[in-house]
Amino acid sequence: MDDSDADVARLAARQHGLVTLRQLRGVGVAPGAVRQRVESGRWRRVDSGVYRIAGVPVTWRSEVLARVLSAGQGAVASHRTAAALWELDGCRPGAPELTIPQGRRYRRAGVRTHVSADLHLVTPAVRDGIPTTPVGRTLLDLGAVVDRSRVHLALDDAQRRKLIDWDGVLDTLAAHARRGRDGVATLRSIVDEHDADVAVTDSGFERLVAILLVAAGLPRPVVQHRIVIGGRTIRIDLAYPAARIAIELDGGIHLRRDVWETDRPRQNAVVLEGWTVLRFTWHTYRHHPDRLVSDVRRALRRSGLAA
C-alpha cells in the first residue's frame, strides 16, 4: 500500500492500535486493500467501520475507544466509563459506557449507550486518546446512574486533584439544569451540603437559585442583570427583564446595617421604575425551596411568562 502503511501505523499508534474506515480512506487506502488486510489476518474488524492492527494487545481502553469510534462523530465515553478514565475515587473500569447525540442509534451487546439532547453543551476531553466527557459533565452523568455517596466521593477526589472547583460544578449545573434532567438533583444536593463553600464563589448564591428555578421548569433568569436608573447602574441578583421581575438574594452580608441602609433606597428606585422585586434569604433557599419557586412562578404567571 506504498506510503499509506506508514500513515496507518501512525494513526493506530495514537488510537490503541485502532483505525477507522473513514481514516483509512483519508490516507488513500482503497476498500479492496482493506478487505485484503482483513482476509490475510493483518487487520481485524472489531466493530462497524473499526479495525485493529494484528498483534496489538486488546485492553479495556482499546475496547472503549472501538465503541466510541464506531458510534460516530460526537460520541464520547461517559458516565461510569468516563469516571474510570478520569480515575476518580470509587470508579473502576467496567462495561463500556458512552453517550451519543440525539438522533443517532448505536446498540451493542455489553455496551451501555445513552442518547443525549444536550451533548452540544460540552467540549469533549481526550483521556488516553479517548474522547471523554469533561469532569463536570462526568459527575453530573454519574449522578444519574450511581448512588449519591459515590458521586460525592468522586467529586471530592476531583476537587482534591484540582480537576474542578465549585465554580466549575455550578457552571455545569447551570448549563444542564432543566426539569427532569437526570443527575441534576443528585449533584445539586451535594452542592447544597457544602453551602458555606459554594456561597462565597463568584455569584454562587445567585447561580444556585437560578439552577433551582430552571430545574423546577421555570424560564432561565439573567444572573447579575444591570439596569440604569437616573444615570445610576444597579445590579440585580437575578432578573426576568421582559417581565420586569427582580429577584434579590440576602446572604449574611445583608445583615450589616450599612448594607441594609443602602439596599432600601436601591430597591425603592427599582420598584418606582415598574419592577416587581422579590427578596429571598439563604434560609429560604435551603429550607423552603418550594416556597421560593412558588413565589417566582406566581410573579411570572402574573406577567404572562409562565403557565
Buried (B, 14 or more C-beta within 10 A) or exposed (E): BEEBEEBBEEBBEEBBBBBBBEBBEEBEBEEEEBEEBBEEEEBBEBBBBBBBBEEBEEEBBBBBBBBBBBBBEBBBBBBBBBBBBBEBBBBEBEBBBBBBBEEBEBEBEEBBBBEBEBBEEBEBBEBEBBBBBBBBBBBBBBBBBBEBEBBBBBBBBBBEEEBBEBBBBBBBBBBBBBEEBEBBBBBBEBBBEBBEEBBEBEBBBBBBBBBBBBBBEBBBBBBEBEBEEEEEEBEBBBBBEEBBBBBBBBBEEBEEEEEEEEBEEBBEBBEEBEBBBBBBBBEBBEEBBEEBBEBBBEBBEEBEBBE
